[in-house]
Amino acid sequence: MPKRFSNLGRRVFIVCDALDEMDEHQQRDVLLPLFHDMEDTGFEIFLTSRPHPEDVRSSFADAIQLELTPHYRDLHSYVEEKITTSPRTKKMIENSQSLRLENVISAVASSAEGM
């Protein structure tokens, strides 16, 4: 076992969120093999990514995978909070003749389903 990955008999968890948002060549090309090396030496690895990056999908094809889809009401609450706490966005909607806050929130939450 390489000394740089020795976990001294303890369970060590590595968490990396949003692999799909990292640059494929500058970040994922380095990190994906590193995660596999760490896994091979006993680290517990928990990664999140959207399914579309081919390098991530193929690199972890044999890993346990869980697809998470947010509930509409959670998306609605998140979008509502973001819009109502953004003075610029809130003012733009309030000043619009055609936009209504609830319609904007519902439209954005519906279009974000599965993200």
N, C-alpha and C positions, 0 to 999 in steps of 0.2 A: 504494500500500500504506500503510495507516495506520501512523504512526510507532510507536505503542504495541505493534504486533505485528511490527516489523522484527526479523528473526532474523540480520541481518548476514551472510548467505550460509552460515551453519552449519546443520546438521540439528539441529533441536530437537524432542525428544519430550515430549509431555504425556501423563501417565498418570493416569486417574481411575478408582478402583475403587468398585463398588457404587452406581452411579447410582440403582438401584431403592430404595435405603435412604434417599435424600435426599428431603426434602419437595418435592412437585411444584411448589407455588406459590412457596415462599420460596427454593428453591435451584435446582431444575431449570429453571424458567422463565427464570432468569438465565444459568445455565451452558450450556444447550444452544445458544442462539444464539452465545454466546461461543466455544464449541468450533468451531462452523461458521465464524465469522470467522477464528479462528486457523488452521483447516484451509485456508481460501481464501488465506491469506498464506504458506503453505508449512510450517506446523508439522505434525509427524506426531502424530496423536491416537490413543491407545489407551484404550478405555473398556470397563468391564465392567458388566454389569447382568443381572439375571434378565429373561426376555423379556416379563413381564406388564405393565409400565407402557406404556400406549398412547403417551404423549408421547415416550418414548425410542424405542420401536419405529418410530413414524412418522417421527421426526426423522432416524433413521439407516437408513431403508428401503433406500437405495442403497449403503450402506457394506458393506465386506467383513465378514461375520459368521462366527463360529466358535462352535459350541455345545460346551461342555465339560461332561462328566459324570464325576464322580469314580468311581473304582473302589470296589467295596464294601470291600475290605481297607483302603483309605486312610481311608474313612469310619469303619470299625471302629476303626482305630488312633487316629484323632482323638478319637472319642467315649470310648474307653477312657482315653486320656491325660487328657481333661477330667474324667471322673468320678473317676479314681483320684487326681488331684491336688486335688480339692475335698473337704476333710475333712468338710464337712457332708453332701454327697451320698453319699460313700463310707460314712459312719457310718449314714445313713438306710437304705441298701441292706443293710448288714451286720446292722442291728438288725431288719430286716423278716423276718417268718416266710414270706412268700410271694415275695419278690424275691430273685433270684440275680444276681450281678454280670454274668456272661456273658449271661444272658437279657436284662437291661436294655440292655447294650451292643449286642447283636444287634438288639433291637427298635428302638432309636433309630437305629442305622446303616441299617437296612432302610427305616425311614419317611423318612429324610433323602435317600434316593436321588434324584439329579437336582437337588438344591438347590445 
